[in-house]
Structure formats: structure tokens, C-alpha cells
Amino acid sequence: MQGSFFRFYVHENHRHHGKLVWEWLLAEGNKLGIRGGSAFKAMGGFGRHHVLHEARFFELAGALTVEVEFIVTPEEAQKLLDLLHREKVRLFYAYTPACFGVINPDQADPPSVGECD
């Protein structure tokens, strides 16, 4: 299937409606019917302010980034973007074309649309 790799980068302590944003994103993606999502905590990194954050410093607890990713169809991506606009959540993201599918699918998997080019 053709779709996109949709990644969001959030601070691990960033909250929306009292819930951690990475948890909120996964829950909302699930409600929207997206087939899967994952969250990964960074070991270190820097953002637009060019401040290096690393996991080894106790005083920086909560300052690291969590990457939340989904592989989505165009329709799923639009639903997710519409939700984020409605909720006014400010997030940095990366959106990349992707080809995806299931090898040896079972009956619960969506039908394959064709081979990836």
C-alpha cells in the first residue's frame, strides 16, 4: 500500500488535556482507526534552540524527546491532521512517503492495493 510515515517529536513531559502528549497521540490515533502507532524515547538530541539534552543527566528529567510514529494512508493522515488542528496542539513533525504492507497476511489485514514501486 502507498501511504506516509508520520512522525511527531514531543517533549516527554508535554501535556494536552492533562495527559502526556505522546500518550494522547497514541490514544487518539487508535480512536481514529489507525492500525498502529509507536512511541520511542530519545537518548539525546537537540532542537531549534540548539541545546543538547542527554538521558544521563538526572536534572534533565522530562526534557528529552519522545518520537511518536504512525504509518498511515492519506485518509488516516488527514484525519490526524484535522484532529491536531481542532485541538490546537503545536507539534513538530516529519511526513514522508512510504510503501507498506504485510507479508503473508491473514484475514484481519487489509487487502493489498498492489506492489510498491
Secondary structure as a PSIPRED ss2 file (coil, helix, strand):
# PSIPRED VFORMAT (PSIPRED V4.0)

   1 M C   1.000  0.000  0.000
   2 Q E   0.000  0.000  1.000
   3 G E   0.000  0.000  1.000
   4 S E   0.000  0.000  1.000
   5 F E   0.000  0.000  1.000
   6 F E   0.000  0.000  1.000
   7 R E   0.000  0.000  1.000
   8 F E   0.000  0.000  1.000
   9 Y E   0.000  0.000  1.000
  10 V E   0.000  0.000  1.000
  11 H E   0.000  0.000  1.000
  12 E C   1.000  0.000  0.000
  13 N C   1.000  0.000  0.000
  14 H C   1.000  0.000  0.000
  15 R E   0.000  0.000  1.000
  16 H E   0.000  0.000  1.000
  17 H C   1.000  0.000  0.000
  18 G C   1.000  0.000  0.000
  19 K E   0.000  0.000  1.000
  20 L E   0.000  0.000  1.000
  21 V H   0.000  1.000  0.000
  22 W H   0.000  1.000  0.000
  23 E H   0.000  1.000  0.000
  24 W H   0.000  1.000  0.000
  25 L H   0.000  1.000  0.000
  26 L H   0.000  1.000  0.000
  27 A H   0.000  1.000  0.000
  28 E H   0.000  1.000  0.000
  29 G H   0.000  1.000  0.000
  30 N H   0.000  1.000  0.000
  31 K H   0.000  1.000  0.000
  32 L C   1.000  0.000  0.000
  33 G C   1.000  0.000  0.000
  34 I C   1.000  0.000  0.000
  35 R C   1.000  0.000  0.000
  36 G C   1.000  0.000  0.000
  37 G E   0.000  0.000  1.000
  38 S E   0.000  0.000  1.000
  39 A E   0.000  0.000  1.000
  40 F E   0.000  0.000  1.000
  41 K E   0.000  0.000  1.000
  42 A C   1.000  0.000  0.000
  43 M C   1.000  0.000  0.000
  44 G E   0.000  0.000  1.000
  45 G E   0.000  0.000  1.000
  46 F C   1.000  0.000  0.000
  47 G C   1.000  0.000  0.000
  48 R C   1.000  0.000  0.000
  49 H C   1.000  0.000  0.000
  50 H C   1.000  0.000  0.000
  51 V C   1.000  0.000  0.000
  52 L C   1.000  0.000  0.000
  53 H E   0.000  0.000  1.000
  54 E E   0.000  0.000  1.000
  55 A C   1.000  0.000  0.000
  56 R C   1.000  0.000  0.000
  57 F C   1.000  0.000  0.000
  58 F H   0.000  1.000  0.000
  59 E H   0.000  1.000  0.000
  60 L H   0.000  1.000  0.000
  61 A C   1.000  0.000  0.000
  62 G C   1.000  0.000  0.000
  63 A C   1.000  0.000  0.000
  64 L C   1.000  0.000  0.000
  65 T E   0.000  0.000  1.000
  66 V E   0.000  0.000  1.000
  67 E E   0.000  0.000  1.000
  68 V E   0.000  0.000  1.000
  69 E E   0.000  0.000  1.000
  70 F E   0.000  0.000  1.000
  71 I E   0.000  0.000  1.000
  72 V E   0.000  0.000  1.000
  73 T C   1.000  0.000  0.000
  74 P H   0.000  1.000  0.000
  75 E H   0.000  1.000  0.000
  76 E H   0.000  1.000  0.000
  77 A H   0.000  1.000  0.000
  78 Q H   0.000  1.000  0.000
  79 K H   0.000  1.000  0.000
  80 L H   0.000  1.000  0.000
  81 L H   0.000  1.000  0.000
  82 D H   0.000  1.000  0.000
  83 L H   0.000  1.000  0.000
  84 L H   0.000  1.000  0.000
  85 H H   0.000  1.000  0.000
  86 R H   0.000  1.000  0.000
  87 E H   0.000  1.000  0.000
  88 K C   1.000  0.000  0.000
  89 V C   1.000  0.000  0.000
  90 R C   1.000  0.000  0.000
  91 L C   1.000  0.000  0.000
  92 F E   0.000  0.000  1.000
  93 Y E   0.000  0.000  1.000
  94 A E   0.000  0.000  1.000
  95 Y E   0.000  0.000  1.000
  96 T E   0.000  0.000  1.000
  97 P E   0.000  0.000  1.000
  98 A E   0.000  0.000  1.000
  99 C E   0.000  0.000  1.000
 100 F C   1.000  0.000  0.000
 101 G C   1.000  0.000  0.000
 102 V C   1.000  0.000  0.000
 103 I C   1.000  0.000  0.000
 104 N C   1.000  0.000  0.000
 105 P C   1.000  0.000  0.000
 106 D C   1.000  0.000  0.000
 107 Q C   1.000  0.000  0.000
 108 A C   1.000  0.000  0.000
 109 D C   1.000  0.000  0.000
 110 P C   1.000  0.000  0.000
 111 P C   1.000  0.000  0.000
 112 S C   1.000  0.000  0.000
 113 V C   1.000  0.000  0.000
 114 G C   1.000  0.000  0.000
 115 E C   1.000  0.000  0.000
 116 C C   1.000  0.000  0.000
 117 D C   1.000  0.000  0.000
